[in-house]
Amino acid sequence: MRTITQGHTGGIGTAQGQGTNRQKTEGLSVLVKSMKTPFNPVTRRQVLQALGLIAANAALASGSHPEGTSTDARVNDDVEYGKSTLPVGVRSRRVETNNDGVLHVLEAGFESPGRPCVVLLHGFPELAYTWRNQFLPLAAAGFHVIAPDARGYGRSASKPVAFDDSLLPYSMLNRVGDVLGLVRALGYEQVAAVVGHDWGGPTAQWCARLRPDVFLSVVSVSTPFLMGASVLPLGTAAKHAVRAPEIDIEKELANLPRPRKHYAWYSMTSAANEDMWHPPQGLHDLLRAYYYFKSADWKGNKPFPLKGWTASELAKMPTYYIMDLNQGVAATVAEHQPTPAEVVACQWMTEADLQVYTQEFERTGFQGGLNYYRIDGVFSEETGLNAFSGKKIEVPACYIAGSSEWAVYQTPGAFERMHEACTRLTGIHLVPGAGHSVVEEQPKAVNRLLIDFVRRGRVT
C-alpha cells in the first residue's frame, strides 16, 4: 500500500459445501425467473438485488469475505439492524448520554472490562454500520469499540427530523457533548482515540481540541484537519483594519458559463431532504449511485489541489460537490448510476449492505444529517466557537483518506495547512483504491493504520 507519511516536523515522504452452493444458485435462478411475469414486469432494482445475491453467494463459495464480516449464515440477534450482515460479536445498545438524548450504538470488544476505548463517528449519509469492517479487527487488537448512530440518524432518531425543528441540538458544541456524555455514561473518563469520517471528522477534531484530557488521540478520515473557527485578528485596535473584499462564491458559481452551485449550500435548503428521501429513481438507487459516484469505482475521481477559492477552480470538482445550478442530488447522481455489472463487482457495498442504509433512511429521511450543514456548515460561523479562536489540537493526530478522495482538496489549501491546526500530526495516509468511503472500500488498509496509530499513541 502506498502511503504519504508526514511527521510533526513537516517532512513528507513515500512509504511504500458444493451441494449447498448449487442449491443456493438454483434458488436464485428461480428468483430471477419469477420476477417477470405478464402481470409483474421486472424492475431495475429487482435485477440489481438478484445480481447482488448471486455475487454474495459466489463470494461465499470462493471463501472471499471482507475483513471483519461474518463468514457464516448465523443471524446476529444482538443488533437492531444488519442482523444478516453484522458479525456475531457486535451488538446494539441504547445509551442515555445525559445530554438530552439517547444514542443507539454498535459495539465490539465489550466482553472484557477495562479495555481502552475507541470511538468511531460516521458521516453523511452514513450510520454506525459504516464501521462494520472495523469492529472485530479493533476488538481483536484489544479495544472496546463504540460507534453511535449520530444525533438525527438511524436508531438514534425515534422519528423523522423536520426542517422546522430546532437546530441547536445539532451544534458542534452539543455534538461534542453527545460524544462526551456517551463515553462517560459507559464508564470511561478517557478515550484512547476518537475517529471520525466525513462529518464525523470535524466532530472528532473538536472533541480532541476541547477535551484533550478525555480524548487522548484523534483520527480524521476524509475531512482534513481544520482550524475550525475564525482566528480573531491581532492588533486591530492600533490601526485601521482593512478588510479584504468578500467573495460571493455562490453568485460567482451561478454566473459561470455552465451555472453551478456548492453542495453544502444546497444541503442547507428546505428542498434537499425531500429530494433525497423520495427521489424519482427510488431511495435504493439514489444511495447506490451516491456511494458509487464518490468512490474509487467511478474512474472520474482523479483529485488534485485547487489553486484557490474561486468559482472557476471549484468548478473543476465533480458534480457531487459542485452541482449544476438547476439540479438536486437525485438528478445529479442519476447521471452516474452504476451498471448491473458494476454493482455485482462492488464487494465493499453489497446489496445486503445497501439494504441496511436504504431501510434506515427510508424510515428517518435525511434532515437530521442535513442540519449539520445548516448550523455549522463549512462556510458559516457558529455561535460560541469564536471563543476557541486559534486553539489547536494538541493530542496525537492522524489523517487518512482515499487517494481518489476529492474531500482532500475541496477546501483549497486546507490539506497543506493541517499542521497549523495540529501540533502533533504524526501521519498523513492516502490509501490507494479508495475514494470517499475509504473505511468501507479498503478496510484492511484502514484497520492497519488505525491499530498502529492508536497503539503507538498509547506507548508514547
C-alpha positions in Angstrom: 0.0 0.0 0.0 1.4 3.4 -0.9 1.0 6.0 1.8 2.1 9.5 2.3 3.5 9.9 5.8 4.1 13.2 7.4 5.7 13.9 10.8 5.4 16.9 13.1 8.5 18.4 11.5 6.6 18.9 8.3 8.6 16.5 6.1 6.6 14.3 3.6 7.9 11.0 2.3 6.6 8.0 0.4 6.4 4.5 2.1 6.0 2.1 0.0 -20.0 -27.3 0.7 -20.6 -27.7 -3.1 -24.1 -29.1 -3.0 -25.4 -26.3 -0.7 -23.9 -23.7 -3.1 -25.7 -25.4 -6.0 -29.0 -25.2 -4.2 -28.5 -21.6 -3.5 -27.6 -20.8 -7.1 -30.6 -22.7 -8.3 -32.8 -20.9 -5.8 -31.5 -17.6 -7.1 -32.3 -18.7 -10.7 -35.9 -19.4 -9.7 -36.0 -15.9 -8.0 -34.8 -14.2 -11.2 -37.2 -16.1 -13.4 -40.1 -15.4 -11.0 -39.5 -11.7 -11.0 -41.0 -11.2 -14.5 -44.5 -12.4 -15.4 -47.1 -10.9 -17.7 -48.6 -9.2 -14.7 -45.3 -8.4 -12.9 -42.7 -6.8 -15.2 -39.1 -6.9 -13.9 -37.7 -3.7 -12.4 -34.1 -2.5 -12.5 -34.0 -2.7 -8.7 -35.1 -6.3 -8.7 -32.4 -7.2 -11.2 -29.7 -5.4 -9.2 -30.9 -7.2 -6.0 -30.8 -10.6 -7.6 -27.4 -10.0 -9.1 -26.2 -8.8 -5.7 -27.4 -12.0 -4.1 -25.7 -14.1 -6.8 -22.4 -12.2 -6.2 -22.7 -12.7 -2.5 -23.2 -16.4 -2.9 -20.3 -16.5 -5.3 -18.1 -14.8 -2.7 -19.2 -17.3 -0.1 -18.4 -20.2 -2.4 -14.9 -18.9 -3.1 -14.2 -18.1 0.5 -13.8 -14.3 -0.2 -15.1 -12.1 2.6 -14.4 -8.5 3.6 -12.3 -8.3 6.7 -14.4 -8.1 9.9 -17.6 -9.5 8.4 -19.3 -12.7 9.3 -18.5 -15.8 7.2 -21.4 -18.0 8.3 -25.1 -17.9 7.9 -25.9 -17.1 11.5 -28.3 -14.3 12.3 -27.0 -11.7 14.8 -30.0 -11.1 17.0 -27.9 -8.7 19.2 -28.1 -5.9 16.7 -31.1 -3.7 15.7 -30.2 -3.6 12.0 -27.8 -5.6 9.8 -28.8 -8.9 11.5 -27.7 -10.9 8.5 -24.5 -8.9 7.8 -23.0 -7.7 11.1 -20.8 -10.4 12.6 -21.5 -12.1 15.9 -19.5 -10.2 18.5 -21.1 -6.9 17.5 -24.1 -5.8 19.5 -26.6 -2.9 19.7 -27.1 -0.8 22.8 -29.1 2.3 23.6 -27.3 4.7 25.9 -28.7 7.8 27.7 -26.0 10.4 27.2 -27.3 12.7 29.9 -27.1 15.4 27.2 -30.8 15.4 26.4 -30.6 12.3 24.1 -30.4 8.6 23.8 -28.0 7.2 21.2 -28.1 3.8 19.6 -24.5 2.4 19.4 -22.9 -0.6 17.9 -20.0 -2.0 19.9 -17.5 -4.8 20.0 -14.8 -5.9 22.5 -17.3 -5.4 25.4 -16.8 -8.8 26.9 -13.6 -7.9 28.9 -13.9 -4.9 31.3 -11.1 -2.4 31.4 -10.2 -2.3 27.8 -9.1 1.1 26.3 -12.0 2.7 24.4 -12.0 3.7 20.7 -15.0 5.8 19.4 -15.9 5.8 15.7 -18.1 8.6 14.4 -19.8 8.3 11.0 -20.6 11.0 8.4 -23.3 11.8 5.9 -25.3 9.9 4.7 -24.0 7.1 6.9 -24.6 5.1 10.1 -22.7 3.4 12.8 -23.0 0.5 10.3 -20.4 2.3 8.1 -17.7 0.9 10.5 -18.9 -2.7 10.1 -15.5 -3.9 8.9 -13.6 -2.1 11.8 -15.4 -3.6 14.8 -13.9 -7.1 15.1 -10.3 -6.2 14.0 -10.1 -3.3 16.5 -11.7 -5.5 19.2 -9.2 -8.3 18.4 -6.4 -5.7 18.9 -7.6 -5.2 22.5 -10.0 -2.3 22.3 -13.6 -1.7 23.3 -15.0 -0.2 20.0 -18.0 2.1 20.2 -19.8 3.6 17.2 -23.0 5.6 17.7 -25.7 6.5 15.2 -25.2 10.2 15.5 -27.9 12.5 16.6 -30.6 12.6 13.9 -29.5 9.4 12.3 -30.6 5.7 12.3 -31.9 4.3 15.5 -30.8 7.4 17.4 -33.7 9.1 15.7 -37.1 8.0 17.0 -38.9 9.8 14.3 -38.0 11.8 11.1 -36.5 15.2 11.8 -38.4 18.1 10.4 -36.9 21.2 8.7 -38.5 23.5 11.2 -37.3 21.6 14.3 -34.7 23.4 16.4 -31.2 23.4 15.1 -29.5 23.9 18.4 -29.2 20.2 19.3 -27.0 19.8 16.1 -24.5 22.5 17.0 -20.8 21.4 17.2 -20.6 22.0 20.9 -23.7 19.9 21.6 -22.3 17.1 19.3 -19.1 17.1 21.3 -21.4 16.9 24.4 -23.1 13.9 22.9 -19.8 12.0 22.5 -18.5 13.1 25.9 -21.8 12.1 27.6 -21.8 8.7 25.8 -18.3 7.7 26.9 -18.9 8.9 30.4 -22.2 7.0 30.6 -20.3 3.9 29.6 -17.8 4.5 32.4 -14.9 6.0 30.6 -13.0 9.0 31.9 -10.6 8.8 29.0 -10.8 7.5 25.4 -7.7 6.1 23.6 -8.8 7.6 20.2 -11.8 9.3 18.7 -12.1 8.6 14.9 -14.4 10.5 12.6 -15.3 10.1 8.9 -16.7 12.9 6.8 -18.9 15.0 9.1 -17.7 12.7 11.9 -14.2 14.2 11.2 -14.9 17.7 12.4 -16.8 16.4 15.5 -13.8 14.2 16.3 -11.5 17.1 15.8 -13.5 19.3 18.2 -13.6 16.5 20.8 -9.8 16.5 20.8 -9.5 20.3 20.6 -11.9 21.0 23.5 -11.2 18.0 25.8 -7.7 16.7 25.3 -7.9 15.3 28.9 -10.6 12.9 27.7 -9.8 12.2 24.0 -6.2 11.2 24.0 -5.7 11.0 20.2 -7.7 11.7 17.1 -8.0 10.4 13.6 -9.8 12.4 10.9 -10.9 10.4 7.9 -11.5 12.2 4.6 -12.1 15.6 6.1 -8.7 17.5 6.6 -7.9 18.9 10.0 -9.2 22.5 10.1 -8.6 25.4 12.5 -12.4 25.1 13.0 -13.1 28.7 14.0 -12.0 32.0 12.5 -8.8 33.3 14.1 -9.7 36.6 15.8 -7.2 39.2 14.4 -4.5 40.7 16.5 -3.7 44.4 16.8 -6.7 45.8 15.1 -7.3 48.5 17.8 -4.0 50.2 17.0 -4.6 50.7 13.3 -7.4 51.0 10.8 -8.3 47.5 9.8 -8.6 46.9 6.0 -10.8 44.0 5.2 -10.3 42.1 2.0 -13.4 42.2 -0.1 -15.6 39.2 0.5 -16.1 36.8 -2.4 -19.7 35.9 -3.2 -18.7 32.5 -4.4 -22.4 31.4 -4.6 -23.0 34.2 -7.1 -19.8 33.5 -9.0 -20.6 29.9 -9.4 -24.1 30.7 -10.7 -22.6 33.1 -13.2 -20.3 30.5 -14.8 -20.9 29.6 -18.5 -22.1 26.3 -17.0 -24.0 27.6 -13.9 -23.1 25.7 -10.8 -23.8 25.7 -7.0 -21.9 24.3 -4.0 -23.5 21.1 -2.5 -23.1 22.5 1.1 -25.4 25.4 0.3 -27.8 23.1 -1.4 -27.8 20.9 1.7 -29.0 23.8 3.8 -32.2 24.3 1.8 -35.6 23.0 2.7 -35.8 21.1 -0.6 -32.8 18.9 0.0 -34.4 16.3 2.3 -37.4 15.6 0.1 -35.2 15.4 -3.0 -33.1 12.7 -1.4 -35.8 10.9 0.6 -38.3 10.5 -2.2 -36.3 10.7 -5.4 -37.8 9.6 -8.8 -35.4 6.7 -9.1 -36.2 5.4 -5.6 -34.1 5.7 -2.5 -32.3 2.4 -3.1 -31.0 3.5 -6.5 -30.1 7.0 -5.2 -27.9 5.7 -2.4 -26.3 3.1 -4.8 -25.4 5.9 -7.2 -24.4 8.3 -4.5 -21.9 5.9 -2.9 -20.6 4.7 -6.3 -20.1 8.2 -7.7 -17.9 9.3 -4.7 -15.9 6.0 -4.7 -12.8 4.9 -6.5 -15.1 2.7 -8.6 -16.1 5.8 -10.5 -13.0 6.4 -12.6 -13.6 10.1 -12.9 -12.4 10.7 -9.4 -8.9 11.9 -10.0 -8.4 14.7 -7.4 -5.7 17.3 -7.5 -5.0 20.5 -5.5 -7.1 23.6 -6.4 -5.3 26.9 -6.9 -7.8 28.9 -4.8 -11.3 29.7 -3.6 -12.7 30.8 -6.9 -15.6 29.7 -8.9 -13.5 28.6 -11.9 -11.3 26.4 -9.6 -14.2 24.9 -7.6 -16.0 24.0 -10.8 -13.2 21.6 -11.6 -14.6 19.2 -8.9 -17.2 16.6 -9.8 -20.9 17.5 -9.6 -21.4 15.7 -6.3 -19.5 18.7 -4.8 -20.2 21.5 -7.3 -23.6 20.7 -8.6 -25.3 22.0 -11.7 -27.4 25.0 -10.7 -30.8 23.6 -11.6 -30.3 20.1 -10.4 -30.7 18.4 -7.0 -28.9 15.4 -5.6 -31.3 12.9 -7.1 -30.8 14.2 -10.7 -27.1 14.7 -10.1 -26.4 11.1 -9.1 -28.9 9.6 -11.5 -26.4 10.6 -14.3 -23.9 8.2 -12.8 -25.9 5.2 -11.9 -23.6 2.1 -12.0 -24.4 -0.7 -14.4 -25.6 -4.1 -13.2 -22.1 -5.5 -13.8 -20.5 -2.7 -11.7 -23.0 -3.4 -8.9 -22.1 -7.1 -8.9 -18.4 -6.3 -8.9 -18.8 -4.0 -5.9 -17.8 -6.1 -2.9 -17.4 -3.2 -0.5 -21.1 -2.3 -0.7 -23.2 -5.4 -1.3 -26.9 -5.4 -1.9 -27.3 -6.6 1.7 -25.2 -3.7 3.0 -27.2 -1.2 0.8 -30.5 -2.6 2.2 -29.4 -1.6 5.7 -28.8 2.0 4.6 -32.0 2.1 2.5 -34.2 0.8 5.2 -32.9 3.2 7.8 -33.0 6.3 5.7 -36.5 5.3 4.4 -37.6 5.5 8.0 -35.8 8.7 9.1 -35.2 10.7 5.9 -32.0 12.9 5.8 -32.9 16.1 7.6 -31.1 15.1 10.8 -27.8 14.9 8.9 -28.6 17.9 6.7 -29.0 20.0 9.9 -25.2 19.7 10.4 -24.7 21.7 7.3 -27.3 24.3 8.3 -26.0 25.2 11.8 -22.2 24.9 11.3 -21.6 24.2 7.7 -18.2 24.6 6.2 -18.9 28.1 5.3 -20.9 29.5 8.2 -19.9 30.7 11.7 -21.5 29.1 14.7 -22.3 31.0 17.9 -19.8 30.2 20.6 -16.9 28.7 18.6 -15.0 32.0 18.3 -14.3 31.7 22.0 -11.8 29.0 20.9 -10.2 31.0 18.1 -6.7 29.9 17.5 -6.9 26.9 19.7 -5.0 24.0 18.1 -5.4 20.2 18.6 -2.5 19.2 20.9 -3.0 15.4 21.1 -1.5 12.9 18.6 -3.4 13.2 15.3 -3.6 11.2 12.1 -5.2 11.8 8.8 -6.5 9.1 6.5 -8.2 9.4 3.1 -8.6 7.6 -0.2 -6.2 8.5 -2.9 -9.3 9.1 -5.1 -11.0 11.3 -2.5 -11.9 14.9 -3.6 -12.6 15.9 0.1 -8.8 16.2 0.5 -8.8 19.2 -1.8 -12.3 20.6 -1.7 -11.3 23.4 0.6 -8.3 24.8 -1.2 -5.2 24.8 1.0 -6.7 23.0 4.0 -4.8 19.8 3.3 -1.5 21.6 3.0 -2.1 23.6 6.2 -3.2 20.8 8.6 -0.1 21.3 10.7 -1.5 24.7 11.6 -4.4 23.0 13.2 -2.5 20.2 14.9 0.7 20.4 16.9 1.3 16.6 16.8 0.2 15.4 13.4 2.1 12.2 13.2 0.8 10.7 9.9 -1.0 11.5 6.7 -2.1 8.5 4.7 -3.7 8.4 1.2 -4.9 4.9 0.6 -4.8 3.6 -3.0 -8.0 2.1 -4.4 -10.4 4.2 -2.3 -12.5 7.3 -2.7 -14.8 8.9 -0.1 -15.8 5.6 1.6 -12.3 4.6 2.4 -13.2 2.7 5.6 -15.6 0.6 3.5 -13.6 0.4 0.2 -10.3 -0.5 1.8 -11.0 -1.8 5.3 -7.8 -3.9 5.7 -5.6 -0.9 5.0 -7.6 1.4 7.3 -7.6 -1.1 10.1 -3.8 -1.5 10.0 -3.4 2.3 10.1 -5.9 2.7 12.9 -4.4 -0.1 15.1 -0.8 1.1 14.5 -1.6 4.7 15.3 -3.6 4.0 18.5 -1.1 1.6 19.8 1.8 4.0 19.2 -0.2 6.8 20.8 -0.7 4.7 23.9 3.0 3.9 24.2 4.1 7.5 23.9 
